[in-house]
Amino acid sequence: MDDLERYSRQILFSGIGKEGQLKLLKSKVAIVGVGALGTVCANHLVRSGVGYIRLIDRDVVDLSNLQRQSLFNEEDVKLNLPKAIAAQKRLNTINSTITIDAVITDLNLDNAEELLAGFDVIVDGTDNFMTRFLINDIAVKYGIPWVHGAAVSSRGMFATIKPGITPCYRCLFPQVPAGRGETCDTIGVLSPITDIIGSFQAMEAIKVLTGAATSPNLEQIDIWDTSLFSMNIMEGKNPHCPACVNHRFDFLNRSSAFQESYSSLCGRDTVQIYFREKQERDLLKLGEKLKKNGKVTGNQFLLRFSPDKDTSIVVFKDGRILVHGTNEIVKAKSLYSRYIGN
């Protein structure tokens, strides 16, 4: 069978053609986060014939993922499979002619350069701002285009960031948002919006890889209100941007004020999360947000949230957090991102 036969309908599309298909087959894409957006994007890129795809994810498949994370099934939940491995297994049955590299890890400043440098495109399938700023630092430092995406509730957005051509992510978001964002676990998410945003991300990645023009906009979609909004970001470059102008990569710098410090407290089955950049938590507002997910108690000094009988998350007014019920830093980070929002 002709190796290109499986891509024949894609080759017929004039924007790609045989030349574009050959470019895809020689390309390397890293997908950070193999959840709702990541699984949709990976599915399309594998079927499109991207030659090497790295899947990076720290989490395992659970039952609540199946509503929207399209590569997983109930057997993956029963086997407690890491998302990267479960996705790799499914994708290998779709296209065995390409390389799919599954990496079970938490992307952080210690491994980000090793895992992402050398790729042609990075796709953002994450659910938190800190990892996006880290991806942006890597992208700017190594000149790698990346496709940002986010979805929560009925809303989603995406943008393609090309170092040296478009504003970078830090131009658009100079500071880590103070509220740290809403999460799917606190306000929910509809499956169609993750399919739509992940599909757009895949299309933007394919455009980058084949040399086609990408969208100059930050595109925003709400599928419940059926509303679309496009904001041209090309004029958004910050002439004083720390990252793309001054090449100061704060999210790769361990001593930066933006870093979050995680430490396992000896003998206490607890992980402490400490923020070098001081922040004030609105405990009443946070408590109201968390009530639908578990038991909330507290006072004027702290809030204690218990999503289940084995876990509790204590949030202090100055921002410091204790995650009780685990001494695993990766698990604590996942719980923090899932419920508190990052």
Secondary structure, 3 states (H helix, E strand, C coil): CCCCHHHHHHHHCCCCHHHHHHHHHCCEEEEECCCHHHHHHHHHHHHHCCCEEEEEECCECCHHHHHCCCCCCHHHHHCCCEHHHHHHHHHHHHCCCCEEEEEECCCCCCCHHHHHCCCCEEEECCCCHHHHHHHHHHHHHHCCCEEEEEEEECEEEEEEECCCCCCCHHHHCCCCCCCCCCCHHHHCECHHHHHHHHHHHHHHHHHHHHCCCCCCEEEEEECCCCEEEEEECCCCCCCCCCCCCCCCCHHHCCCCCCCEEEEEECCCCEEEEEECCCCCCCHHHHHHHHHHHCEEEECCCEEEEEEECCEEEEEECCCCEEEECCCCHHHHHHHHHHHHCC
